[in-house]
Amino acid sequence: MKFEQVYTTYKPLLLSIAYRMLGSITDAEDIVQDVFVSLQQTSLEDVHHIKAYLAKITTNRCLNLLNSSRKQREIYIGPWLPEPDIEMNERSPEDRIVLEETVTYALLVLLQQLSPMERAVYVLREVLEFEYKDVAEMLGKNEVSCRKMMSRLKPKLDRDKEAATTPLNGEQMQAFVQAFIQASRTGSFEAFIHLLIEDSTLLTDGGGKVRAALNPIYGRARIQAFWEGIFQKGALAGEYRLVQINGELGIVLIQQGQLKCSVCFEMTEDLSAIQTIYKVSNPDKLKHYR
């Protein structure tokens, strides 16, 4: 297989691995670019299992980056949320290929709660379906430890994953999104707040660069107070646009031609109510949209 064919065939897969591992489109693209630069220095004839080879390199480069940037995340101001994959326009054929590897935003948040090594084992085993012996070889671990790690993770992940992976693009989701937009335009949030479960959560990521809540906000009453407070300060004025965020229906706010924040929801398992709201306003995480 020629280099160009390898690049075209495996780039979407490697981006999906790196994005799941890092929660950053920018860093994922940098990692994958570096992998293919290094691949140009390699004789492809010596690589017998190209998919496993590329997955191994990509995953380990992600682990190295996560380990080196651990301090930076520890001193991050406020909640750290993944960079959303925002689709503003109609997809091109190439985008459709990349989107096949899309991970829902709620699941991406869930993955970031794992340790880097746990995340690597999960992605290689559960997403890419490599055998445990191959996962162990890729990560320099023994097979038993990889199996034990997954056995600890799987009950929690399986419990939380069902709601986090349910597609949210139907009429019901349209109603939730429109209710939020209406509330944000008028400042009257009571009707929207009743679409949330009582112990719902709001996570806002401003990265210390724009105003945002420094801690998660729990419960309907506090969440309503937050939205009403920033409405009164004029922070919700602007143009609201329906978009796809990680393949699901979401909202962006545009002020003076600039993308100011993205908002998306995680629903309950039966899709009857909102259990988590994710608001990203860190400008560094709003650079990538299509």
Backbone bond lengths (Angstrom), bond angles and torsions (degrees), N, CA, C in turn:
res aa  C-N    CA-C-N  psi(-1)  N-CA   C-N-CA  omega(-1)  CA-C   N-CA-C  phi
1 M - - - 1.464 - - 1.524 109.59 -
2 K 1.326 117.46 130.01 1.450 121.82 -179.56 1.529 110.94 -75.50
3 F 1.352 114.89 159.21 1.460 120.23 -176.89 1.524 111.27 -56.62
4 E 1.338 117.76 -45.13 1.466 120.72 -177.70 1.526 111.02 -60.29
5 Q 1.323 116.53 -38.28 1.459 120.26 179.42 1.529 110.91 -69.31
6 V 1.329 116.44 -40.39 1.459 120.95 176.78 1.523 110.02 -60.80
7 Y 1.319 115.60 -44.41 1.474 120.93 -179.30 1.525 110.92 -60.06
8 T 1.316 116.64 -49.50 1.461 121.17 -178.39 1.520 111.99 -65.38
9 T 1.318 116.34 -39.31 1.465 121.24 -176.22 1.516 112.69 -72.24
10 Y 1.325 116.92 -41.73 1.459 119.96 -168.63 1.532 115.39 -106.76
11 K 1.313 118.63 -10.43 1.467 118.96 -179.78 1.530 112.72 -57.03
12 P 1.360 120.03 -48.08 1.474 118.92 179.33 1.532 112.89 -58.49
13 L 1.319 116.64 -39.83 1.461 120.68 179.79 1.518 111.02 -64.22
14 L 1.333 116.77 -45.64 1.463 120.43 -178.85 1.522 111.31 -66.32
15 L 1.333 117.61 -37.08 1.464 120.66 175.43 1.523 110.99 -62.27
16 S 1.328 116.25 -39.17 1.468 119.31 -179.74 1.528 110.96 -67.17
17 I 1.339 116.88 -37.34 1.471 120.52 176.84 1.525 109.80 -63.83
18 A 1.326 115.94 -51.46 1.462 120.82 -175.78 1.523 111.91 -65.03
19 Y 1.328 117.27 -38.47 1.471 120.78 179.08 1.523 110.88 -65.74
20 R 1.317 117.69 -42.66 1.465 120.88 176.55 1.530 111.18 -63.28
21 M 1.304 116.30 -39.10 1.460 120.59 -178.45 1.526 112.10 -71.21
22 L 1.330 116.85 -41.82 1.458 121.24 -169.16 1.522 114.03 -102.14
23 G 1.336 117.48 -25.65 1.460 119.96 -175.60 1.510 112.80 69.09
24 S 1.325 116.93 18.59 1.466 122.04 -178.01 1.526 109.42 -136.78
25 I 1.323 116.44 122.59 1.461 120.54 177.23 1.520 110.02 -67.09
26 T 1.329 115.91 -42.57 1.468 120.94 -179.21 1.526 111.03 -58.28
27 D 1.319 116.17 -51.09 1.470 120.17 -179.09 1.526 111.45 -67.10
28 A 1.347 116.42 -36.45 1.468 120.06 179.13 1.530 110.37 -62.40
29 E 1.311 116.49 -43.82 1.463 119.96 179.69 1.524 111.26 -64.63
30 D 1.343 116.63 -39.30 1.467 120.28 178.48 1.527 111.33 -64.08
31 I 1.326 115.79 -43.70 1.465 120.51 179.60 1.523 110.64 -61.18
32 V 1.323 116.69 -48.36 1.471 120.81 -177.39 1.522 110.95 -65.32
33 Q 1.325 116.17 -38.17 1.471 119.37 176.75 1.529 110.48 -61.24
34 D 1.321 116.57 -43.62 1.473 121.21 178.75 1.526 111.44 -63.45
35 V 1.338 116.30 -38.22 1.471 120.15 179.53 1.524 110.14 -61.77
36 F 1.330 116.96 -44.30 1.462 119.24 -178.15 1.529 112.09 -73.76
37 V 1.330 117.30 -29.92 1.467 119.54 174.08 1.528 109.70 -63.47
38 S 1.329 116.09 -44.63 1.468 119.25 179.16 1.527 111.29 -68.34
39 L 1.326 116.64 -31.29 1.469 120.33 179.92 1.526 111.37 -65.32
40 Q 1.333 115.91 -29.92 1.470 119.48 178.82 1.519 112.25 -65.00
41 Q 1.340 115.32 -20.71 1.466 119.44 178.96 1.530 111.46 -91.15
42 T 1.345 116.33 2.85 1.462 121.80 -175.74 1.525 110.49 -110.04
43 S 1.297 116.33 141.22 1.463 120.47 174.08 1.530 108.99 -78.49
44 L 1.333 116.57 112.95 1.459 120.90 -176.94 1.530 111.60 -63.99
45 E 1.307 116.51 -22.52 1.469 119.42 178.54 1.530 111.77 -66.13
46 D 1.342 116.09 -22.44 1.467 120.35 -179.63 1.525 112.50 -87.60
47 V 1.347 115.76 -7.32 1.472 120.10 -179.09 1.524 108.35 -98.56
48 H 1.334 117.46 113.73 1.467 120.84 -173.73 1.525 112.47 -88.16
49 H 1.339 117.33 -32.15 1.464 120.91 179.87 1.530 107.68 -126.09
50 I 1.310 115.42 87.36 1.461 120.81 -169.49 1.528 112.50 -63.79
51 K 1.334 117.85 -39.60 1.469 120.28 -179.65 1.527 110.54 -62.20
52 A 1.318 117.24 -48.68 1.463 121.18 -179.85 1.525 110.63 -64.42
53 Y 1.322 116.36 -40.09 1.461 121.49 179.85 1.534 110.77 -60.62
54 L 1.332 116.56 -48.03 1.465 120.83 -178.89 1.524 111.60 -69.04
55 A 1.332 116.58 -38.66 1.464 120.29 178.34 1.530 110.51 -63.11
56 K 1.323 116.12 -40.78 1.469 120.74 179.44 1.525 111.07 -62.81
57 I 1.331 116.53 -48.74 1.464 119.90 -178.87 1.519 110.78 -62.18
58 T 1.336 116.33 -45.89 1.463 120.85 -177.63 1.526 110.86 -62.39
59 T 1.324 116.76 -47.28 1.467 120.63 -178.13 1.521 111.20 -62.37
60 N 1.318 117.35 -43.64 1.465 119.82 -178.29 1.528 112.13 -70.03
61 R 1.306 117.44 -32.44 1.470 118.94 175.06 1.524 110.39 -67.86
62 C 1.318 115.79 -36.24 1.468 119.69 175.79 1.528 110.65 -64.27
63 L 1.328 116.68 -43.12 1.467 120.32 178.44 1.524 110.95 -61.13
64 N 1.314 116.55 -41.84 1.473 120.18 178.45 1.523 111.17 -61.68
65 L 1.337 115.87 -43.06 1.464 120.02 -179.83 1.528 110.78 -66.31
66 L 1.324 116.76 -42.40 1.463 120.20 179.60 1.524 111.14 -63.41
67 N 1.310 117.48 -40.36 1.465 120.73 179.17 1.526 111.63 -66.82
68 S 1.334 116.26 -38.63 1.469 119.67 -178.64 1.526 112.34 -74.63
69 S 1.333 116.83 -24.77 1.479 119.95 -177.43 1.522 112.64 -103.55
70 R 1.343 116.82 11.85 1.469 120.44 -177.56 1.527 111.55 -58.67
71 K 1.341 116.60 -44.26 1.464 120.86 -179.15 1.523 110.72 -60.13
72 Q 1.339 115.69 -41.26 1.457 120.51 -178.23 1.528 110.90 -61.11
73 R 1.322 116.95 -40.37 1.467 119.75 178.89 1.524 110.90 -71.68
74 E 1.334 116.80 -32.09 1.464 119.85 -179.26 1.523 111.51 -66.34
75 I 1.338 117.93 -30.64 1.459 120.46 -178.66 1.526 111.68 -101.21
76 Y 1.329 116.75 9.97 1.470 121.75 178.71 1.528 109.16 -60.79
77 I 1.310 117.15 138.52 1.463 121.65 -177.28 1.525 109.92 -84.84
78 G 1.329 115.70 115.19 1.456 120.62 -179.81 1.522 112.08 83.42
79 P 1.342 117.40 -177.13 1.467 120.71 178.60 1.525 111.54 -61.49
80 W 1.334 115.88 139.06 1.468 121.35 174.70 1.524 107.86 -95.81
81 L 1.335 116.43 117.04 1.456 121.38 177.72 1.529 109.58 -112.83
82 P 1.319 117.53 150.81 1.468 119.84 178.11 1.530 111.39 -63.39
83 E 1.311 114.04 157.60 1.465 120.64 175.67 1.533 108.90 -73.22
84 P 1.335 118.13 121.94 1.473 119.24 -178.06 1.523 112.11 -73.58
85 D 1.324 115.43 145.03 1.462 122.16 174.83 1.528 106.47 -94.28
86 I 1.327 115.84 99.03 1.470 121.93 -171.57 1.525 110.05 -100.11
87 E 1.309 115.09 125.08 1.461 121.04 178.25 1.526 108.37 -110.22
88 M 1.323 115.71 106.67 1.471 121.49 -176.37 1.524 111.86 -88.49
89 N 1.317 116.30 -29.57 1.460 120.92 -170.19 1.520 111.28 -123.01
90 E 1.315 115.30 175.63 1.467 121.88 176.24 1.516 109.38 -60.76
91 R 1.319 117.28 138.99 1.461 121.38 -176.64 1.520 112.07 -75.27
92 S 1.326 114.39 143.42 1.452 120.77 170.36 1.520 108.00 -83.16
93 P 1.334 119.32 164.73 1.473 120.51 177.06 1.523 112.68 -54.61
94 E 1.341 117.76 -39.53 1.469 120.32 -179.97 1.521 110.33 -66.27
95 D 1.353 116.87 -40.58 1.462 120.25 178.26 1.518 110.94 -61.71
96 R 1.342 116.70 -37.33 1.463 119.63 -179.50 1.528 110.81 -62.25
97 I 1.338 115.55 -36.59 1.466 119.64 178.45 1.517 109.73 -65.79
98 V 1.352 116.95 -45.60 1.454 121.00 -179.78 1.518 110.06 -63.38
99 L 1.347 116.17 -38.80 1.447 120.50 -175.62 1.521 112.40 -67.72
100 E 1.314 117.01 -20.33 1.463 119.26 176.67 1.522 111.04 -60.57
101 E 1.325 116.16 -24.23 1.461 120.73 -179.58 1.531 111.56 -98.32
102 T 1.345 117.48 14.05 1.452 121.18 -176.48 1.522 111.46 -64.40
103 V 1.340 115.87 141.63 1.455 123.18 174.15 1.517 107.00 -113.36
104 T 1.336 117.16 135.36 1.455 119.49 -179.55 1.523 109.84 -61.44
105 Y 1.332 115.18 153.69 1.462 119.00 -176.61 1.529 111.19 -64.34
106 A 1.330 116.30 -41.34 1.468 119.85 -179.40 1.530 111.30 -61.66
107 L 1.341 117.16 -39.72 1.458 119.85 178.18 1.523 110.86 -69.34
108 L 1.323 117.03 -35.71 1.459 120.76 177.13 1.524 110.27 -62.20
109 V 1.329 117.45 -41.90 1.466 121.42 175.65 1.528 110.23 -60.62
110 L 1.319 115.81 -43.68 1.470 121.02 179.66 1.523 111.15 -60.64
111 L 1.333 116.82 -42.17 1.468 120.44 -179.63 1.527 111.47 -64.60
112 Q 1.338 116.85 -34.26 1.458 119.34 -178.53 1.517 112.14 -69.91
113 Q 1.323 117.56 -13.55 1.464 120.97 177.81 1.531 111.96 -82.11
114 L 1.320 116.74 -10.79 1.464 121.32 176.87 1.527 109.40 -84.33
115 S 1.327 116.10 160.00 1.460 119.13 172.27 1.529 108.11 -69.57
116 P 1.338 118.15 157.47 1.472 119.65 179.41 1.529 113.44 -52.54
117 M 1.349 117.33 -42.42 1.464 119.48 -178.75 1.527 111.23 -69.31
118 E 1.324 117.22 -39.47 1.468 120.28 176.27 1.528 110.22 -60.85
119 R 1.301 115.61 -42.08 1.470 120.87 179.27 1.524 110.36 -61.96
120 A 1.322 116.29 -42.65 1.461 120.65 -179.62 1.524 111.16 -62.86
121 V 1.320 116.30 -45.99 1.471 120.02 179.12 1.523 110.01 -61.90
122 Y 1.318 116.71 -44.14 1.466 120.58 -179.20 1.525 111.13 -61.70
123 V 1.327 116.95 -48.16 1.466 120.21 -177.09 1.523 111.28 -63.53
124 L 1.315 116.59 -45.99 1.467 119.86 -177.79 1.522 112.29 -68.49
125 R 1.323 116.86 -37.68 1.467 120.27 -176.50 1.533 112.38 -85.69
126 E 1.328 117.04 -52.39 1.460 120.56 -171.82 1.528 113.21 -85.17
127 V 1.311 117.02 -34.31 1.468 119.88 -178.18 1.529 110.57 -88.29
128 L 1.333 116.56 -49.37 1.465 120.16 -176.89 1.529 112.76 -92.97
129 E 1.321 116.72 -10.75 1.471 123.10 174.28 1.525 113.96 60.47
130 F 1.334 116.02 36.49 1.460 119.85 171.77 1.529 109.06 -72.98
131 E 1.336 116.54 150.43 1.453 121.39 175.23 1.536 109.00 -66.86
132 Y 1.334 116.09 152.92 1.462 119.80 -178.08 1.521 112.07 -58.29
133 K 1.327 117.17 -37.02 1.472 118.64 -179.48 1.526 110.81 -64.56
134 D 1.346 116.81 -34.18 1.462 120.43 177.66 1.525 111.22 -73.01
135 V 1.346 116.33 -40.59 1.466 120.65 176.81 1.525 109.91 -59.37
136 A 1.317 116.24 -45.45 1.464 121.11 -179.56 1.522 111.28 -61.25
137 E 1.335 116.51 -43.10 1.468 120.70 179.73 1.522 110.50 -64.54
138 M 1.324 117.45 -41.81 1.462 121.32 -178.81 1.531 111.95 -62.85
139 L 1.331 116.10 -35.50 1.463 120.31 -172.98 1.525 113.28 -101.14
140 G 1.330 116.66 0.29 1.461 119.80 -179.20 1.519 112.62 68.43
141 K 1.320 116.33 30.69 1.465 122.58 179.13 1.525 108.45 -113.35
142 N 1.346 116.12 172.95 1.458 117.27 171.75 1.527 108.83 -96.35
143 E 1.313 114.50 156.94 1.465 120.33 -173.59 1.515 112.45 -61.67
144 V 1.319 117.20 -37.73 1.464 121.13 -178.15 1.524 110.90 -62.58
145 S 1.337 116.69 -43.89 1.469 119.49 -178.73 1.519 111.27 -65.88
146 C 1.336 117.09 -34.97 1.471 120.31 177.49 1.531 110.54 -66.53
147 R 1.313 116.25 -41.85 1.473 120.05 177.93 1.528 111.18 -63.62
148 K 1.328 116.70 -42.41 1.463 120.91 179.94 1.525 110.63 -64.56
149 M 1.330 115.60 -39.73 1.449 119.74 179.38 1.523 110.99 -61.24
150 M 1.339 116.48 -45.83 1.458 120.67 179.29 1.515 111.90 -66.45
151 S 1.329 117.37 -36.23 1.468 120.07 -179.86 1.518 110.86 -65.39
152 R 1.340 117.42 -30.99 1.468 120.85 176.43 1.526 111.12 -75.54
153 L 1.338 115.66 -38.66 1.459 120.27 -175.33 1.519 113.26 -77.31
154 K 1.333 115.99 -37.94 1.456 120.69 -167.35 1.523 114.35 -58.01
155 P 1.341 120.11 -44.65 1.465 118.01 -179.43 1.525 113.18 -57.71
156 K 1.335 117.23 -44.77 1.462 120.52 179.49 1.518 110.87 -68.37
157 L 1.338 116.21 -45.35 1.459 119.33 -177.91 1.526 111.14 -64.43
158 D 1.310 117.26 -43.28 1.459 120.04 179.92 1.520 111.45 -63.53
159 R 1.343 116.10 -35.38 1.465 120.21 179.75 1.525 111.07 -68.52
160 D 1.339 116.17 -43.17 1.459 120.20 -176.44 1.520 113.13 -85.49
161 K 1.351 115.31 -23.20 1.462 119.12 -170.44 1.527 113.00 -71.81
162 E 1.331 117.67 -29.23 1.462 119.72 -174.36 1.520 111.39 -59.27
163 A 1.333 116.96 -48.38 1.460 119.72 178.11 1.518 110.77 -69.46
164 A 1.337 117.07 -36.03 1.455 121.00 -175.68 1.521 113.14 -72.28
165 T 1.327 117.99 -17.95 1.459 120.07 -177.65 1.522 112.92 -111.16
166 T 1.343 117.92 2.73 1.458 120.54 179.03 1.525 109.65 -73.85
167 P 1.354 119.55 124.47 1.464 121.27 -179.56 1.521 111.64 -60.08
168 L 1.327 115.69 135.31 1.461 120.83 -176.00 1.524 110.22 -121.85
169 N 1.317 116.40 75.72 1.457 119.95 -178.01 1.530 113.07 -136.72
170 G 1.328 118.48 7.60 1.448 121.15 -175.33 1.517 113.40 -84.80
171 E 1.339 114.50 -172.32 1.459 120.53 -178.55 1.523 111.73 -62.08
172 Q 1.329 116.60 -36.54 1.458 119.80 -179.59 1.529 110.81 -62.75
173 M 1.335 116.06 -42.38 1.456 119.19 178.83 1.520 110.74 -66.32
174 Q 1.324 116.95 -37.25 1.467 120.79 175.28 1.522 110.23 -55.61
175 A 1.325 116.38 -42.36 1.462 120.83 -178.64 1.535 111.10 -64.32
176 F 1.343 117.11 -41.57 1.459 120.60 178.90 1.538 110.74 -63.86
177 V 1.307 115.25 -44.32 1.467 120.23 -178.00 1.525 110.75 -65.96
178 Q 1.318 116.88 -44.27 1.459 120.51 179.63 1.527 111.09 -64.53
179 A 1.319 117.39 -36.42 1.461 120.95 177.48 1.526 110.65 -62.73
180 F 1.340 116.23 -39.49 1.468 119.35 178.29 1.522 110.74 -66.74
181 I 1.325 117.37 -43.54 1.462 120.68 -179.63 1.521 110.45 -62.51
182 Q 1.332 117.25 -43.78 1.457 121.34 179.00 1.529 110.79 -60.61
183 A 1.328 116.79 -43.85 1.458 120.67 179.46 1.531 111.23 -64.23
184 S 1.336 116.77 -40.45 1.465 121.22 -177.94 1.527 111.68 -68.92
185 R 1.316 116.32 -27.87 1.470 120.15 178.74 1.524 112.43 -79.81
186 T 1.334 116.53 -34.28 1.466 120.81 -174.48 1.521 113.57 -100.07
187 G 1.333 116.96 -22.38 1.457 120.43 -175.68 1.512 113.43 84.89
188 S 1.326 116.97 1.14 1.465 121.56 178.83 1.530 108.66 -99.84
189 F 1.332 116.76 101.77 1.468 121.61 -171.22 1.524 113.88 -100.23
190 E 1.326 117.50 -0.84 1.467 119.43 -172.34 1.530 112.30 -59.98
191 A 1.334 116.81 -46.33 1.472 119.58 -178.43 1.525 110.74 -63.86
192 F 1.337 116.59 -41.28 1.466 119.67 179.10 1.515 111.25 -64.95
193 I 1.324 117.13 -42.61 1.461 121.30 -176.56 1.527 111.17 -60.96
194 H 1.321 117.90 -30.30 1.457 120.32 179.24 1.534 112.74 -73.71
195 L 1.337 116.62 -5.11 1.457 120.48 173.90 1.533 111.17 -86.84
196 L 1.329 116.33 -4.85 1.461 122.25 179.09 1.529 109.83 -96.22
197 I 1.338 115.69 150.13 1.457 118.33 171.19 1.525 108.06 -71.26
198 E 1.332 115.83 160.31 1.463 120.58 -173.92 1.526 111.79 -59.08
199 D 1.340 117.80 -41.70 1.468 120.54 -177.55 1.529 111.29 -101.58
200 S 1.308 116.16 41.86 1.468 121.82 179.14 1.532 110.77 -69.75
201 T 1.330 115.50 167.69 1.462 122.23 -176.77 1.522 110.17 -132.14
202 L 1.324 115.62 141.11 1.468 122.35 172.85 1.519 108.49 -117.99
203 L 1.340 116.88 124.84 1.459 122.79 176.23 1.524 108.50 -115.46
204 T 1.319 116.16 126.63 1.464 120.37 -179.94 1.515 109.47 -123.85
205 D 1.325 116.97 134.31 1.467 122.59 -177.05 1.525 108.75 -121.88
206 G 1.339 114.95 105.38 1.464 120.79 174.58 1.512 111.75 -107.85
207 G 1.336 116.37 -9.73 1.460 120.89 176.60 1.519 114.87 62.58
208 G 1.345 117.34 17.23 1.459 120.25 -177.12 1.518 113.39 77.31
209 K 1.343 116.86 3.43 1.466 121.11 -176.89 1.527 111.97 -101.75
210 V 1.325 116.24 -26.62 1.461 121.96 172.60 1.525 107.00 -135.90
211 R 1.329 116.37 161.26 1.457 119.87 -177.48 1.523 111.13 -66.30
212 A 1.306 114.97 133.46 1.465 121.94 177.63 1.517 107.37 -159.24
213 A 1.329 115.88 161.28 1.465 119.58 177.19 1.522 109.75 -66.03
214 L 1.317 116.89 132.85 1.461 120.89 -176.47 1.520 113.04 -79.53
215 N 1.325 116.48 -14.37 1.462 121.87 179.20 1.524 109.55 -134.66
216 P 1.332 117.87 157.08 1.463 119.31 174.46 1.529 110.64 -56.92
217 I 1.316 116.02 146.45 1.462 121.62 178.14 1.521 107.83 -108.92
218 Y 1.338 115.84 126.78 1.456 120.90 -174.28 1.530 111.06 -114.24
219 G 1.337 115.80 137.41 1.454 121.62 173.21 1.514 113.64 93.06
220 R 1.316 115.19 147.07 1.463 121.16 -177.18 1.527 113.64 -55.04
221 A 1.338 116.04 -47.43 1.466 119.89 -173.73 1.524 111.31 -61.34
222 R 1.328 116.98 -45.88 1.471 120.30 -179.04 1.534 111.15 -68.66
223 I 1.329 116.07 -37.02 1.464 119.34 178.50 1.523 110.12 -65.67
224 Q 1.319 117.32 -42.10 1.463 120.53 177.21 1.524 110.76 -61.31
225 A 1.322 116.84 -42.81 1.469 120.78 179.69 1.528 111.43 -62.16
226 F 1.337 116.09 -38.22 1.468 119.91 178.46 1.526 110.76 -61.50
227 W 1.334 117.15 -52.33 1.470 120.32 -176.93 1.527 111.23 -64.06
228 E 1.318 117.46 -40.48 1.464 119.99 179.35 1.523 110.88 -65.71
229 G 1.337 115.68 -36.15 1.464 119.55 179.49 1.512 112.77 -65.13
230 I 1.343 117.57 -45.66 1.466 118.40 -178.87 1.532 111.19 -75.48
231 F 1.339 117.50 -24.08 1.471 119.58 173.70 1.528 109.97 -63.98
232 Q 1.323 116.81 -45.30 1.463 121.29 -178.81 1.525 112.34 -62.68
233 K 1.338 116.22 -25.15 1.470 120.25 178.43 1.528 112.11 -87.75
234 G 1.339 117.10 1.08 1.460 120.75 178.58 1.512 114.58 82.17
235 A 1.358 116.59 8.77 1.469 119.45 -175.11 1.523 112.87 -74.13
236 L 1.339 117.56 -12.34 1.466 120.19 -178.07 1.528 112.27 -105.24
237 A 1.329 116.53 6.09 1.467 119.58 177.92 1.522 109.38 -74.90
238 G 1.328 116.44 141.31 1.459 120.16 177.87 1.516 111.37 142.51
239 E 1.320 115.20 -165.20 1.472 121.75 -178.07 1.525 109.58 -98.68
240 Y 1.332 115.74 127.95 1.462 120.94 176.28 1.520 109.06 -99.59
241 R 1.317 115.05 136.30 1.457 119.53 -177.66 1.530 109.28 -132.93
242 L 1.318 115.78 133.58 1.462 120.75 173.84 1.518 108.91 -76.82
243 V 1.316 116.17 131.82 1.466 121.71 -178.18 1.527 108.35 -139.09
244 Q 1.315 115.46 176.52 1.460 122.14 169.44 1.526 107.70 -101.63
245 I 1.328 116.12 123.87 1.463 121.55 175.53 1.520 107.46 -114.13
246 N 1.315 114.68 111.65 1.474 120.61 -175.29 1.524 111.55 52.77
247 G 1.328 114.96 43.05 1.452 121.06 174.98 1.515 115.04 82.07
248 E 1.338 117.72 3.66 1.455 121.17 -178.91 1.524 110.16 -125.50
249 L 1.323 115.76 161.55 1.451 120.87 -178.65 1.521 110.89 -66.72
250 G 1.324 115.91 131.67 1.457 121.59 177.73 1.518 110.48 -149.75
251 I 1.319 115.40 -170.98 1.459 121.36 -173.85 1.520 109.04 -134.60
252 V 1.335 116.32 142.85 1.461 120.59 167.61 1.521 108.71 -125.26
253 L 1.319 115.76 149.80 1.456 123.02 175.67 1.519 108.23 -109.03
254 I 1.322 115.92 127.94 1.459 121.93 -179.94 1.528 108.97 -115.97
255 Q 1.324 115.89 126.81 1.462 121.81 177.94 1.522 108.99 -125.12
256 Q 1.318 115.47 124.09 1.471 121.42 -179.80 1.530 111.78 51.13
257 G 1.320 114.85 42.26 1.457 120.67 176.24 1.516 114.77 79.33
258 Q 1.335 117.25 0.77 1.466 120.74 -178.04 1.528 110.60 -110.05
259 L 1.330 115.69 137.74 1.459 121.30 176.01 1.526 108.42 -72.98
260 K 1.339 116.28 116.17 1.453 121.10 -173.10 1.523 113.97 -100.24
261 C 1.310 117.72 -33.40 1.462 118.64 177.69 1.520 109.89 -163.83
262 S 1.313 114.65 158.81 1.461 121.44 171.84 1.518 108.05 -119.43
263 V 1.327 115.28 147.54 1.467 120.98 179.27 1.523 108.06 -134.71
264 C 1.319 116.14 131.26 1.467 120.06 174.11 1.516 108.99 -144.91
265 F 1.321 115.36 165.12 1.462 121.64 -172.01 1.520 111.76 -121.68
266 E 1.325 114.67 149.78 1.465 121.25 165.59 1.520 106.84 -110.59
267 M 1.322 116.37 129.45 1.455 121.13 -174.63 1.527 111.06 -96.59
268 T 1.327 115.26 165.17 1.459 120.76 170.33 1.531 108.64 -68.41
269 E 1.316 116.88 165.48 1.464 120.88 -176.55 1.522 112.76 -58.06
270 D 1.347 116.59 -36.51 1.470 118.96 -179.51 1.530 112.72 -88.19
271 L 1.350 116.61 6.02 1.472 122.94 177.25 1.531 112.84 62.50
272 S 1.325 117.43 22.78 1.465 119.85 -176.90 1.521 112.85 -91.07
273 A 1.327 117.56 -15.48 1.462 120.10 -176.39 1.529 109.96 -157.06
274 I 1.332 114.81 165.59 1.464 121.71 177.80 1.526 108.56 -90.71
275 Q 1.333 116.40 131.05 1.469 118.41 177.22 1.530 112.61 -107.25
276 T 1.341 117.04 -25.32 1.468 120.01 178.79 1.522 109.71 -143.15
277 I 1.336 115.98 138.66 1.465 122.24 173.24 1.527 107.45 -113.42
278 Y 1.332 116.18 132.05 1.459 121.94 177.05 1.530 108.93 -113.92
279 K 1.337 116.11 120.50 1.471 121.52 179.00 1.530 108.63 -120.84
280 V 1.318 116.45 117.13 1.465 121.62 179.27 1.520 108.77 -110.89
281 S 1.325 116.38 120.86 1.466 120.68 178.41 1.526 112.71 -128.17
282 N 1.336 117.19 1.09 1.466 120.81 174.25 1.534 108.02 -63.08
283 P 1.337 118.35 115.34 1.473 119.85 -175.63 1.522 114.06 -58.85
284 D 1.327 117.18 -26.71 1.462 119.99 178.54 1.524 112.20 -67.30
285 K 1.334 116.99 -20.88 1.467 121.46 -179.03 1.525 112.74 -100.68
286 L 1.326 116.39 7.79 1.468 120.13 -178.40 1.527 111.53 -119.84
287 K 1.321 115.64 22.00 1.467 120.02 -178.04 1.520 112.46 -84.97
288 H 1.330 116.56 -24.60 1.467 120.04 -174.25 1.516 110.86 -102.03
289 Y 1.284 115.61 107.24 1.464 120.54 171.80 1.515 107.71 -148.44
290 R 1.345 113.66 154.37 1.462 119.27 -174.30 1.514 109.58 -116.28
